[in-house]
Amino acid sequence: MPRETTRWLEVVQTVRFLVPGTTGRFLCGGLNVELQTARLVNELCPAQVVTYRQRQDDHLFLDDLLKQEDAHGDVLWVVSWGYDVPKLLRRLRGRLVAYHAHSSGYGFDLPPGVPVLAVSRNTLGYWGDRAPRNPLFLIPNVIESFWLDDGARSSQQKRPVDVFIQQRKNSNYVLKKLVPALEKQGLKVVIQSGWLDCLIDQFNSATVVIYDSSEYWRAVGVTEGFGLPPIEALACGCIVFSSLNHALADIIDPGLFGHQVGCGSLSFDVHRIVAAVANPQAWRPDPKRLTSVLEIHSELAFKQSWKRTLSALDSYFSHQLHDDLPVKAPSLIYLKLRRILKRLKAIGL
């Protein structure tokens, strides 16, 4: 697809997405999102993937670029890998940097002025509290076009799999209690283990998809940043039973677009899932409402969001380059001390 004109950008000429590596132990949903984002942004302006742990022949390497290039350039560096963000921001000090925020809860603070590009309202709210004076933007993750084109949303045929579950991230409750209970009811349950780049065939073959990541993320200590599997399952016409932790609450409106799993009791879960398999149409979301939600996450909407955000960042960075100092938010300690002093003053002390 031909790239659109870049005349609308004056400061930023290239966007670089930093990832630790693109193979092996770095394979995960967050990596897929970042690579996909780089590909689509490259249709708006030049975009590159840069690795910083794993040196690869097919990608630029951060150490090399920092040695070759001056700090004050026309490159926007996008960091995203939660645990590495503080270190990367220190290495990129003096350059144009933005944080593409997926999961939240890593515990670090951002320097004043570093923009946040949040993938969900949950993450946006987190940084709206933790960094209220930093530039904040919302760019929901994209569903690739093949999910919208090839997802079997309109099919009325009976599907060969009653319940599909990804073992990865799902809870012990689902795997050890709910699955045996569903199988006792005669349902065909398929549990997929290991990493798959795409689940469209599995989702198109399943009536119900169960996604319960609450235990996983609580143990890790950070949040479900977006929750692509449930919305991809919806794009395939599946009935989604999901936990509602973190950004999943952005997507799963209980009773409209999905249903809560682990909802009070095991017997209640079994009753509802058996009923959903028996009468799928009564449990699926309204097609028109679902279409409107899926369009928000289309590639077209995604590129429009990035174009608006890049324009805003370009304007913002032009002020930064003219020594317009970023606004600093007061520290938590200062805010608490100020509150204590107000109380003391109110009682006349």
C-alpha positions in Angstrom: 0.0 0.0 0.0 1.5 3.4 -0.9 2.5 5.6 2.0 0.6 8.8 2.6 2.3 12.1 2.3 4.5 13.1 5.3 4.2 16.9 4.7 1.9 17.1 7.7 4.9 16.2 10.0 7.5 18.9 10.5 9.6 17.6 13.4 9.2 13.9 13.3 10.3 12.3 10.1 10.9 8.7 11.3 9.3 6.6 14.0 11.3 3.8 15.6 9.7 1.0 17.6 12.0 -0.5 20.2 11.7 -4.2 21.1 14.2 -6.5 22.8 14.0 -9.0 19.9 11.6 -10.6 17.6 12.2 -14.3 18.0 12.4 -17.0 20.6 11.7 -16.0 24.2 10.5 -12.6 23.1 7.4 -14.0 21.3 4.3 -12.8 23.0 1.1 -10.7 22.3 2.8 -7.4 23.1 5.5 -8.1 20.5 2.9 -8.9 17.9 1.1 -5.7 18.7 4.3 -3.6 18.4 5.4 -5.3 15.1 1.9 -4.8 13.7 1.9 -1.2 14.8 5.2 -0.5 13.1 3.9 -2.0 9.9 0.8 0.1 9.8 2.5 3.3 10.9 4.9 2.7 8.1 2.0 3.4 5.7 1.7 6.9 7.2 5.4 7.8 7.6 8.7 5.9 7.7 8.7 3.5 10.6 11.4 1.0 11.7 11.7 -1.8 14.2 14.8 -1.6 16.3 16.0 -4.3 18.7 18.1 -3.6 21.8 18.9 -7.0 23.4 19.0 -9.5 20.5 21.1 -8.4 17.6 19.4 -9.5 14.3 20.4 -9.2 10.7 17.0 -8.1 9.6 16.6 -5.2 12.1 18.6 -2.1 13.3 20.3 -2.4 16.7 20.0 0.3 19.3 23.6 0.5 20.4 24.7 1.1 16.8 22.2 3.9 16.2 23.1 5.7 19.4 26.8 5.7 18.4 26.0 6.9 14.8 23.4 9.6 15.4 23.3 12.9 17.3 20.7 13.2 20.1 18.8 16.1 18.6 17.3 14.5 15.5 14.0 14.0 13.7 13.4 10.5 15.0 10.6 9.6 17.4 11.6 6.6 19.6 8.7 4.5 20.9 9.4 2.3 23.9 7.0 -0.3 25.2 8.6 -3.2 27.0 7.4 -2.5 30.6 10.3 -3.7 32.6 12.8 -2.1 30.3 11.1 1.3 30.0 13.1 3.2 32.8 16.4 2.1 31.4 15.5 2.8 27.8 14.3 6.3 28.8 17.6 7.0 30.4 19.5 5.9 27.4 17.3 8.0 25.1 17.5 11.1 27.2 17.6 14.2 25.0 15.8 12.5 22.1 12.2 12.5 21.1 10.6 9.6 23.0 7.0 8.3 23.6 5.8 5.4 25.7 3.5 3.0 24.0 1.8 1.7 27.2 0.3 -1.8 27.1 0.1 -3.3 30.6 0.3 -1.0 33.7 1.4 -1.5 37.2 5.2 -1.8 36.7 5.8 0.7 39.4 8.0 3.2 37.6 7.2 6.9 37.1 7.7 8.7 33.8 9.9 11.8 33.4 7.9 15.0 32.9 6.9 15.6 29.2 7.2 12.0 28.0 4.0 11.2 26.0 1.9 8.1 26.8 0.2 6.3 24.0 -2.2 4.0 25.8 -3.7 0.9 24.2 -6.8 0.9 26.5 -8.9 3.1 28.7 -7.7 1.1 31.7 -4.1 1.9 30.9 -5.0 5.5 30.0 -6.6 6.0 33.4 -3.6 4.5 35.2 -1.3 7.1 33.6 -3.9 9.8 33.9 -3.5 9.3 37.7 0.2 8.6 37.8 1.4 11.1 35.2 -1.5 13.6 34.9 0.7 16.4 33.3 2.3 14.2 30.6 0.7 14.3 27.2 -1.8 11.3 27.1 -3.3 9.6 24.1 -5.6 6.7 23.5 -4.9 4.4 20.5 -6.8 1.1 20.9 -5.0 -2.0 19.5 -6.0 -3.1 16.0 -7.6 -6.3 14.8 -5.9 -7.3 11.6 -8.2 -7.2 8.6 -8.3 -11.0 8.2 -10.2 -11.3 11.5 -12.9 -9.0 10.1 -12.9 -10.6 6.6 -12.7 -14.3 7.5 -14.3 -14.4 11.0 -17.4 -16.6 10.8 -19.7 -14.1 12.6 -22.6 -14.6 10.2 -22.5 -18.4 10.1 -25.5 -20.2 11.7 -24.0 -23.7 11.3 -23.4 -25.8 14.4 -19.7 -25.7 15.3 -17.7 -28.9 15.9 -16.2 -27.6 19.2 -18.5 -26.6 22.0 -15.9 -24.8 24.2 -12.4 -23.6 23.2 -9.8 -22.6 25.8 -6.2 -21.4 25.6 -4.2 -22.9 28.4 -1.9 -20.0 28.4 -3.0 -17.3 30.9 -6.2 -19.2 31.9 -6.9 -19.8 35.5 -6.7 -23.0 37.6 -10.4 -22.6 38.2 -11.2 -22.9 34.5 -8.7 -25.7 33.8 -9.1 -27.8 36.8 -12.8 -27.2 37.9 -14.8 -25.8 35.1 -13.5 -27.9 32.3 -14.2 -31.3 34.0 -17.7 -30.0 35.0 -18.4 -29.0 31.4 -17.2 -32.4 30.1 -19.5 -34.2 32.5 -22.3 -32.4 30.8 -21.3 -33.9 27.5 -19.7 -30.8 26.0 -16.7 -31.1 23.7 -13.9 -29.0 25.2 -10.7 -28.3 23.4 -7.7 -26.9 25.3 -4.9 -25.4 23.2 -1.4 -25.3 24.7 1.7 -23.6 23.5 2.1 -20.4 21.4 0.1 -19.9 18.1 0.5 -16.8 16.0 -3.1 -16.9 14.9 -6.2 -18.6 16.3 -8.8 -17.8 13.6 -9.4 -21.4 12.6 -9.8 -22.5 16.3 -12.2 -19.6 17.0 -14.2 -20.2 13.8 -14.7 -23.8 14.9 -15.8 -23.0 18.5 -19.2 -22.0 19.9 -17.9 -20.7 23.3 -14.4 -19.3 24.1 -13.4 -19.0 27.8 -10.7 -16.5 28.7 -9.9 -16.0 32.4 -6.6 -14.1 32.9 -7.3 -12.7 36.3 -5.1 -15.1 38.3 -2.3 -14.9 35.7 -2.0 -11.1 35.9 -2.5 -10.9 39.6 0.5 -13.3 40.0 2.6 -11.4 37.6 1.8 -8.1 39.3 0.8 -6.1 36.3 -2.4 -5.7 34.3 -4.1 -7.1 31.2 -3.1 -4.3 28.9 -5.7 -4.8 26.2 -7.1 -8.4 25.9 -7.0 -9.1 22.1 -8.1 -12.8 22.3 -11.7 -12.1 23.5 -12.3 -9.4 20.8 -10.8 -11.7 18.1 -13.1 -14.5 19.3 -16.1 -12.1 19.0 -14.9 -11.3 15.5 -15.3 -15.0 14.8 -18.8 -15.2 16.1 -17.9 -16.9 19.4 -19.7 -16.4 22.7 -17.1 -15.1 25.1 -17.0 -16.0 28.8 -14.2 -13.9 30.3 -12.8 -12.4 33.4 -13.3 -8.6 33.7 -9.9 -7.6 35.1 -8.2 -4.5 33.9 -8.6 -3.7 30.2 -11.0 -6.6 29.6 -13.6 -4.4 31.2 -13.1 -2.0 28.2 -14.2 -4.8 25.9 -16.5 -7.2 27.8 -19.8 -5.4 28.6 -21.4 -8.2 30.7 -24.6 -9.5 29.0 -24.0 -7.4 25.8 -20.6 -8.4 24.3 -19.6 -11.2 26.6 -20.3 -12.9 29.9 -18.4 -13.1 33.2 -16.6 -16.4 33.9 -16.2 -17.4 37.6 -19.5 -15.7 38.3 -20.3 -16.6 41.8 -20.4 -20.4 41.7 -19.3 -23.3 39.5 -22.9 -24.5 39.0 -24.0 -21.1 37.7 -21.1 -21.0 35.2 -21.9 -24.5 34.0 -25.6 -23.7 33.7 -24.9 -20.6 31.5 -22.3 -22.2 29.3 -24.4 -25.3 28.6 -27.3 -22.9 27.8 -25.1 -20.9 25.4 -24.0 -24.0 23.6 -27.6 -25.2 23.2 -28.9 -21.8 21.9 -26.0 -19.7 20.6 -28.1 -17.0 19.0 -29.6 -16.1 22.4 -26.1 -15.5 23.9 -24.3 -13.8 21.0 -24.0 -9.9 21.0 -26.3 -7.9 18.8 -24.6 -8.0 15.3 -25.0 -4.2 14.7 -23.5 -3.3 18.0 -20.7 -5.8 17.5 -19.9 -4.4 14.1 -19.6 -0.9 15.5 -17.2 -2.2 18.2 -15.1 -4.1 15.7 -14.9 -1.1 13.4 -13.2 0.9 16.3 -10.4 -1.7 16.2 -10.1 -1.8 12.4 -6.9 -1.0 10.6 -8.5 2.1 9.1 -9.5 3.5 12.5 -6.1 2.5 13.9 -4.2 4.5 11.2 -6.5 7.5 11.7 -5.8 7.4 15.4 -2.1 7.2 14.8 -2.2 10.0 12.2 -4.0 12.3 14.7 -1.6 11.4 17.5 1.5 11.9 15.4 0.3 15.3 14.3 -0.3 16.2 18.0 3.1 14.9 19.0 4.8 16.8 16.1 3.3 20.0 17.4 4.2 19.2 21.0 7.8 18.4 20.2 8.1 21.6 18.2 7.4 23.5 21.5 9.9 21.2 23.3 12.6 22.0 20.8 12.1 25.7 21.5 12.8 25.2 25.2 9.2 25.1 26.3 9.7 23.2 29.6 7.2 20.3 30.4 4.8 20.8 33.2 5.7 18.8 36.3 3.1 17.0 38.4 3.6 17.4 42.2 4.9 14.4 44.0 2.7 12.1 46.0 4.6 13.0 49.2 4.0 16.7 48.5 0.2 16.2 47.9 -0.1 14.2 51.1 1.8 16.8 53.2 -0.4 19.6 51.7 -3.5 17.6 52.6 -2.3 17.2 56.2 -1.5 20.9 56.5 -5.0 21.9 55.2 -6.5 19.6 57.9 -4.4 21.1 60.6 -5.2 24.6 59.5 -8.9 23.7 59.4 -8.9 22.7 63.1 -6.9 25.8 64.1 -3.5 24.1 64.7 
